[in-house]
Amino acid sequence: MLLAQGFTPVITPVLVRSEIITGAWGGAELDEHQVYRIAGEDLALIGTSEQALAGMYKEETLDEAQLPLRLAGISWCFRREAGSYGKDVRGIYRVHQFDKLEMFSFTLPDASWKEHEYLVSLHERLLQQLGLHHRVVAVCGGDTSAPSAKTYDVETWMPARGEYGETSSISNCTDFQARRLGIRVRRAKGTAYAHTLNGTAMATSRALVAALENYQQQDGTIRVPDALVPYMNGMKVITPAR
């Protein structure tokens, strides 16, 4: 679906310099409560391909005609999750390593708010194709990350939790990342800092939680969502191993 919408797929590196991570996520130093750092090297494992995608155009000036520049980052993600506790650390809802498809946009400053709503609509469309009930929540300012001017969480119904669980976080970072990474756009009246946006298209482990729980049948088998049958070699039912 993202390819049909003009996104360019990018398999990002999982090791980047610390300045790329701090440029994208803020702070003067790496937050080692969350990031796996490589001892003896100025390298760390990415927490999301957002970091590597933001760093792709570090210290570059984009042409206005290139925007919006939409990338689909495909990567493993690594997070220490230090301090996490309770039910979220059991199972596969919150894990240290997971794969993810990330949406990332570079836009003109006056186009980023419209792009933000567009990215949310794409994730909703994916969930609708899977037949999963969800809701969109505007995150209060005190709970947003440092780079984000506005964040939406998309939460999907998870029966075992008895509540909605976050499956995507979609943020408009306006010019925060662009200023820190030196990413500008050349316009008729001079240059300006680009705006950047990011959002999960699909985080496999959490999407899997929602799909397995919502499609489990009385006998314990899992009905494959219709949209996924063509990608499962025609399999319509999964029988768990005994």
Secondary structure, 3 states (H helix, E strand, C coil): CCCCCCCEEEECCCEEEHHHHHHHHCCCCCCCCCCCECCCCCEEECCCHHHHHHHCCCCCEEEHHHCCEEEEEEEEEECCCCCCCHHHHCCCCCCCEEEEEEEEEEECHHHHHHHHHHHHHHHHHHHHHCCCCEEEEECCHHHCCCCCCEEEEEEEEECCCCEEEEEEEEEECCCHHHHHHCCEEEECCEEEECEEEEEEEEEHHHHHHHHHHHHECCCCCEECCHHHHHHCCCCCEECCCC
